[in-house]
């Protein structure tokens, strides 16, 4: 699936991934290929990208929103660090 991680001022990641783990407000959850469409609010925490163009990459985000549909995942983070 295609993953984009964006902040208000830059694109942090753009590429292929096989799974994305995000910090939802009710707990972390994982998005895999062919996931049902979803939009969720994110809290501060770890965002983990696996497979595709990276083996495993971890980002620390400061809140935001995730949308997944048609094998495209978009994370809009208020802030991020590596």
C-alpha positions in Angstrom: 0.0 0.0 0.0 1.1 3.6 -0.4 1.8 5.7 2.7 2.2 9.4 3.0 3.1 11.1 6.3 2.7 14.9 6.2 3.1 17.7 8.6 1.9 21.3 8.1 5.3 22.3 6.6 6.7 19.2 4.9 6.3 15.6 3.5 8.1 13.4 6.0 7.6 10.0 4.3 6.2 8.9 0.9 6.5 5.3 -0.2 5.3 1.7 -0.1 4.6 -0.1 3.2 3.0 -3.4 4.2 1.8 -2.2 7.6 1.5 1.0 9.6 0.9 1.1 13.3 -0.5 4.4 14.6 -1.4 5.7 18.1 -5.2 6.0 18.0 -6.9 7.9 20.9 -8.3 4.6 22.2 -5.0 2.7 21.7 -2.6 1.8 19.0 -3.9 0.0 15.9 -2.4 -1.5 12.7 -3.4 -0.8 9.1 -2.5 -3.6 6.6 -3.0 -4.0 2.9 -6.7 -4.0 1.8 -7.8 -2.5 5.2 -11.4 -1.3 5.4 -11.7 2.5 4.9 -11.1 4.4 8.1 -10.5 7.9 9.4 -9.2 8.2 13.0 -7.9 10.9 15.3 -4.3 10.2 16.6 -2.7 11.0 19.9 1.0 11.7 20.6 3.0 8.5 20.3 4.9 6.1 18.0 4.0 5.6 14.3 5.7 2.5 13.0 6.2 1.8 9.3 7.1 -1.8 8.1 7.9 -3.4 4.8 7.7 -1.9 1.3 10.4 0.7 0.9 11.7 0.4 4.5 12.4 -2.6 6.7 11.1 -0.8 9.8 11.0 2.9 10.6 9.7 4.6 13.7 8.4 8.2 14.0 7.2 10.0 17.1 4.2 12.1 16.2 2.3 14.9 18.1 -1.3 14.1 17.4 -3.1 14.2 14.0 -5.4 12.3 11.8 -5.0 9.1 9.7 -7.1 8.1 6.7 -6.9 4.8 4.9 -8.9 3.9 1.7 -8.1 1.9 -1.4 -4.6 0.8 -0.2 -3.6 4.4 0.4 -2.8 5.6 3.9 -2.4 9.3 4.7 -1.2 10.5 8.1 -1.6 14.2 8.8 0.6 14.9 11.9 0.7 18.1 13.9 4.4 17.5 14.6 6.9 14.7 14.1 10.4 13.6 15.1 12.5 10.6 14.1 
